[in-house]
Amino acid sequence: MTQQFEHFKPVALNHASRLLNHGPTVLVTSAHEGRRNIMAAAWSMPVEFTPPRIAVVIDKHTFSRELIAASGVFAVCIPGAAAADLAYAVGTSSGREGDKFARFRLDSQPGAATGAPLLATGCVAWLECRLIPERHAEDAYDTCFAEVAAAAADERIFSGGHWSFRDDNADLHTLHHLGAGNFVRASAMIKAKPLP
C-alpha cells in the first residue's frame, strides 16, 4: 500500500452512504385534513433542473409519508445551524404521538402554492413540493420524487442563486448530519481557481 493510502481503513457497507451524504439536513413538513407533521431527513437531492425536481428519502411507514400520500404535497424546510437542537428533536420523535408543531412551539404558515406548512422557526429556506406519483414504487421504496412548485430563501445566506457562508452569518449556515445527533455546519467557503 502506498503512503498516500496508509490511513484508509475499510468502511462497513451499512455506513458507506455516509461518505457521500453530508448534504444539508432538511425538515419535511406535511399536512392533511387537520393533521400535520414535521420530520428531519438527511437524504435529499436535486434530480432535475427544469422543471425543478427533487428526491427525498422518507420511510414509507412514517406518519409523514402517510400525510404526503394523502395530500400529494409537502414542504422541504432547510434549518440553519442555530436550529440543530430542533432538527434533532423533530427527527427523533414521532408525529403519531402528538402534534410536533405544538409540542416544540413552531411557527408556521401554509404555503401559497401547495398549502404545506412552511416553517419560520430556525429555517433559512424552503421548497414547496408536489409529490410525483410512482405507483410501482410506493410500496417498495422510501424515496419520494417531487416537483418544486415554489421556493424562497433568507437573503442573508442565499442570494443571486448562491449560498454565501460567512463568519457574520454562521447561525444561518446549513446543517449537515453525521449520525447519532452529531451535526456540522457549512463554513469556510473556498473559491476554486482555474488550473493552468
Summary of the structure (lengths in Angstrom):
residues: 196
radius of gyration: 17.9
end to end distance: 30.5
largest distance: 60.8
contacts: 537
relative contact order: 0.18
helix: 22%
strand: 37%
